């Protein structure tokens, strides 16, 4: 539905014969054009484009009724609103040429209902209104068209079909032109200072800097050209770029606030992670980076970011804070490894002591049980009563091994909760 963006989104046609027919029609080779069109119709009977070309050929022969028939048939074969509105404009233009202005206005209206931003259909409506004597209504349409697309200003100046209302239209155009010149005097200085405005707010390494710089360069091509279309584009472009720069600054300020919040939360987590570390001498460079990162984040919170110098200072502080945070993350990995290793050894030692005592009790109990309760006989060449110390050693080794296994399992399953308990303790 969108003009002219919709044209850019249409896939290029691959039917070479159709384009050869169009080229033959342009160069006057009607017989060759008809031959190619017949081939396209046979290969693609549901294609609307050959009917459009046949309508053009009928127009060349002044066969207006046949041209209308071809275009009406083409309208029934199209499958997008963009194509339908184009075919309807062709029909409306033919009705306009034939003097049936009311029907032409109706067809242009149908095209606009299919593609609301089809400016050419709106312009032809205005021309039909002028030809019908409704100049005031046409003026309102033309003003809206010029507001959307400054090129229609030149079209109105040069269009010979507007002779019936030219004096009224020229008076209206003079007001539009005079207003544009008055505003241009105010804006020209702003255009010249746009690069300074951009450099004041956004550093050259900002992701949007090159995009805004290219837009300013394109806008400068309209400077110094004394016609309405150039002046209007200069006005609109300047206002749009200034507004977009301010919008980008507001977005960046919000992003800075969000990034600041994220870094503060991460610093709290890092502080918690590094709080239980036994070797203070190893924390010198770590604390320096931590303090530097925290100072940068704190500075951003105290800056008035709506002042250009402070905005750029805030960007630089955020950049350095993120660099320092990355370095902190790398150093934290080493600290976490050492800290977690020490905590795991402490936790394992506590459980090992308990399990080892249990192992001693069990080994002693089993040895005594075998001594007093086992029958007096030889088992595997050993007298259970006489070798009680050997049995004690064997059972002690066995239960000690089980104690080590139980310690490893228990410490591994309990480590995370134990670590959080230690880290969450105040002081």
Buried (B, 14 or more C-beta within 10 A) or exposed (E): BBBEEBEEEEEEEEBEBBBBBBEBBEEEBEEBBBBBBBBBBEEBEEBBBBBBBBBBBBBEEEBBEBBBBBBBBBBEBBEEBBBBBBBBBBBBBBBBEEEBBEBBBBBBBBBBBBBBBBBBBBBBBBBBBBBBEBBEBBBEBBBBBBEEBBBBBBBBBEBEEBEBBBEBBEEBBEEBBEEBEEBBEEBBEBBEEBBEBBBEBBEEEBEBBEEBBEBBEEBBEBBEEEBBBBBBBBBBBBEEBBEBBEEBBEEBBEEBBEBBEEBBEBBEEBEEBBBBBEEEEEBEEBEEBBEBBBEBBEBBEEBEBEEBEBBBBBBBBBEBBBBBBEBBEEBBEEBBEEBBEBBBEEBBEBBBEBBBEBBBEBBBEBBEEBBEEBEEEEEEEEEBBEBBEEBBEBBBEBBBEBBBEBBBEBBEEBBEEBBEEBBEEEE
